[in-house]
Amino acid sequence: MSRPQVVNTDCNFSYDTEKKQIESAGGELVLAKARTEDEIIATCATAKVVLIEFQDTPITARVISALPALRAVIRYGVGIESVDQPEATRRGVVVANTADFCTEEVSDHAAALLLASARKICFFDRTVRAGGWQQFKLDPPLRRLSCMTLGLVGWGRIAQAVARKMQGFGIRILVTDPFVQSLPAGSNAELVSLDRVLRESDLVSLHVPLSGATKHLIGEDQLRAMKPTAFLINTSRGGVVDQAALVRALEENRLGGASLDVFEEEPLPADSPMRTLDKVIATPHYAASSVDSMAHLHRTVADSIEAILRGFWPPFPVNPAVQPRDPLRPWSEFRRGG
């Protein structure tokens, strides 16, 4: 009897942790480079579990329907926008991610960008390196953090961690999230509308997944609603912001600045205005990265795979209402190594 196959379609890491746990559960790890629908269908023809690393790997309805042995799709990361979740759910395929692997790193990065924006760290650094000192006019001027308002768009794990870390500066915090009815006691934040977040915040930090509902959530109208001295910080997904509209707002001095780790097109094109605008702080989609987060990522994926192979739910299903093709026991009963 052949062993159940676990196929990784992308393969950018080493997989000692996954291989060990897969083999302990009687499975076989297959490493591949499959980027198109046809390549994935051919490579994963007998796969029980498909692993994806890139946020654009096309696990479409066509792919899912062509894989009769498929029981689960697991993403190395949080975003699963390239997976057709309705089709997976209809066909009894569990879709899972690694929801908690980079909460600390991304919230640290967001907090760093917030502070760098508020205190103009990069502007000062460029000025000193160019031979300047204090012969300049700040626009907008510096303000005390405890006199400013931070607006968080989204209230998931990362946004909550950002709030916790920024509270120490005494900053006022506003939160908007259509799926949240109230904030927990002690959060020291106020739940308001998106319009109020945009109108009242000096710093607006985005923490939402990319979906049809959030594509260009921050567009021309929203940017015009923000204070002309406000800063926009994005560590979520590039497509949440209409980048062309953001460039116009910055070029027309309708916004204080933008600090971005994600962009609509990545890598950022060499001729992108985002590379040259003085009011932009840009980092290369690196917020989630650290040796600690990567170790956590591999362990979570390995546990998720082993759980599926042994007949358990993975820890972070994103379509929990699915009726799995094979019955699954609760994740709380799973023990590594069986």
N, C-alpha and C positions, 0 to 999 in steps of 0.2 A: 504494500500500500504506500503510495507516494505521500510525502510530508506536505502539509499545507504551506503554500508559498506566501511570503511577505515580500512585495516588490517595492523598492524605492525608485521612483521615476526620475529623480533629480541628482542625487549623489554629490554633495559638496563637502562632506565631512568624513570622519572615520567613525566606524559603527561597532566598536568592540562591545559596548554595553548592550546595544540592541541584539547583536548576534548571539551573545551569551544567553540572554533571556528568551529569545526566539527558539534557540535550539533546546533549551531546558524544557520548553513547552511542546517540543516535538515538531517545530516548524523549520522552515528554510528561508534564509534571507537572500534575496536576489537583488543585486545592484545594477541599475540601468541608467541610460540617458535617453529619456523619452519625452519630447517636448510638444509633439503634435498629437491630435486625437488619434490618428492612425497608428502612430508609434506606441502610444499608451495602450491601445486596444491589442496590438500585436504582442507587446511585452508583458502585459498583465492578463493574458487570456485565461490563465488558471489561478490567478491570484485570489487568495482569501482576504488579504489586507493590502491596500495600496497606500504607500507613504508619499507625501508631497512636501517639498521644501519651499518652492517659489510661490509667491502669492498669485501668479497668473497661470499656473499649471492647469490646463483645460480638462477638468473632470466634468464633462458636460452630460446632458441626458443621453446623447448618442454613446458616449464612452460607458456610462453606467449600465445602459441596456445591453451592451455587448459583452459584459463580464458576468457570466452566470454564477461563478463561484464567489463573487465579491460579497464580503460581509461587513467590511469597514473601510473608510477612508480616513486617514489620520494626517493632520498637518503639523509640520514642525513650525510652530508659530501660532499666532492668534487669528489673523484674518483668513476667512474661508470663502471669500467672494467668488473665487473661480470654480467652486464646487456647486453643481446644481442640486441644492438641498431638497427642493420639492420632489425632484425625480428620485433622489436617493431615498427619501422617506417613503415614497410610493412603492419602491421596490424592496423595502426592508433593509436598506444599507445604513449602518450607523456612521455618522460623520462626527469626528472628534478633533479637537485642537489641543494646544498646550496653554490653556488660558492664563496660568499664573507664572509662566517661566521668567518673564522679564518685567514684572510689576515694579520691582525696586529700581532696576536700571532705567526704564523709561521715565518713571516719576522723578528719579534723580536728574535725568537729562532735561526734562521739562522744567524742573526747578532751576537748574543751571541756566537755561535759556531765559527764563523769567528774570532771574537776577541780572544776567548779562544785559538784557534789554533795559531793565529799570535803571541800572547803574552805568549803562553805555560802555561796558568793558572793552568791547571790540573796537569801538570808535577811539577810545583813549589809547589803546594799544597801537592802532595804526598811526595815530597822530604822533606818538612818541617815537615810533620806529622811523617815521618820515622826518624826524628832526624837530618836531614841534614841541610845545610845552603847554602853555595855557592861553595862547593867542587865538582863541576861537569863541564863537557864540554857539551855545548849545540850543538846538531846536529839535524836539521840545526840551525844556530845562529839566534838570534833575529834581526829583521829588523824594521825600521820605517815604519808605515803603509802608509804614504804618498809617500814612495819610492816603494810601492808594487803595483801589478796589481790584481784586482778581476775579475774573469770571471764568468758570469752568463749564465747558459745553460737553455734557456727558458726565455720568456719575458711576462709572464702573470701578474696577479695582485700581487702575492707574490714577484716575482722577481723585479718588479718595486718598490715595497715598500722597499725591501732590498737595491736597488740602492739608493733610496731617503735617507735612514737612514745611509748608509755607505759613502755617498758623504761628510758628515761633517768631515770625517777623511782625506780628500784630496786624497783618493786613486783613481788610474786610474781604469776605469771600461770598460770591454769588454763584449759584449752581442752576443749570437748566438741563432737564432730561425728561422727555415726554413719557418715559416708562417708569418714572419715579414719582410716587404720590407724596412722600414725606421723607425728611432726612432724620437719621438717628439722633437721639439725644446726645449732646456733647460734641456734635460735629462742628459747631461754631460757624455754620454757613447758613445761607438763606436760599430756599428754593424759589426761583422766579421764572418768568418767561424768557425765551431767547431774546426777545426785543429788549427787555430790561438789562440783560447781561451785556448786550452790545452797546446800549446807550450809556450805561453807568460805569462800565469797567475801564480801568486804565491798562489792564493786561488781560487779554482773552486767550485762554489755552484750550485747544481742541482735543477731545478724548472720545471720539466716536468711531465705530467701524464704518467702512465704506459699503454702501448699499444704494439701491435705487432711491431711497428716502433721504440719504445723506450726500449723494453726489451734488457737488457745488452748493452744499448747505450754506457756505459763506461765499456769496456772490456779490454782484454790484450793489444791490439794495442793502445787503447786510453791512458791507464795508462803508457805505455812505451813512449808515446808522451809527457807526462807531465814532468815538471822539477823534478829532484830528491829531490828538497827541497820543492815542492809544497804540499799543503793540499787539500784534497777532502772533501767537506761538502755536506751531503745529507739529506734534510728534505722533499723530495718528495715521492718516493716509493722505497722500497728496491730492487725490480726487475730491476730498471734502471741501477744498477751496478752489474757486475759479481762479486759476493762476493768472490768466490774462487780466482779469479785473483787479487782482491784487497788484500786479505790475503798474496798471494805470493809476491806482490809488496812491502808490508810493511815488511814482513819477510826478503826480500832480500835487504832492504834499498834502494829501487828504488823510494820511495815516502816519503815526509816529515812527513805525517800523514793523518789521516782521522777522521772526526767528523760526527757521524751518529745518526740520530733519527729513521731511518727506516732500515729494514733488509730483506733479501730474505725470511728468516724463522722467524716468530714471534709467541710467545716469543722467544727470542734468546736462543738457546740451551745452557745448562749448560756447555758443553764442547767446545763451540765455541771459536776459537782463538780471536775473537773480544772482549771477556771478559778479556783477559790477555795481549794482545799486548800493550806495553807502548805507542805506537804512536797513539792509538785510544782513542777518547772521545766518549762514548756511552750514549745515553739517550733513554728511553723506549717508543718510538713513542708517545711522549707527547707534541710535538711542538704546536699542535692546541689548547691545553687545557687552559682554564681560566674560572672563573665564568661568565665573560662577554661574551666570545665566546659561551658558552653553552646557555646562555639566548638568544643570537642572533640566534643561531642554531634553537632552538625550535620555536622562533617567525617566522623565515623564512619558516620552514616546515609547521607551522600552516597556514601561509598566502598562501603557495602553495596549500595546501589541500583545503582550503576554496575557493580559486580561481577556482580550477577545479570543485568543487561541484556547484559553482554558474555560471559556464560557461565561465570562463576567462582563459587565458594562465597563467601559473605560472611565477614567475619572472626570473627563470634561466633554461629554457629548454635546453637540450643538443642535442636534435634532432629537431631544429626549422623548418626543412623542412618537417616534418611529416604532413600528412593530418589527423587531429584528427577525431576519430569516431563520435564525436559530435562537431559542430561548436563552436569555442571559440573566445570570444572578446579579444581585446588587454589588456595586463597587466596594461597598463597606465590608463585604465578606472576602474580598480578594486578598490573598497573601502571596507575596513574591516567591517564586520557586514552588508554588503549588501547596 
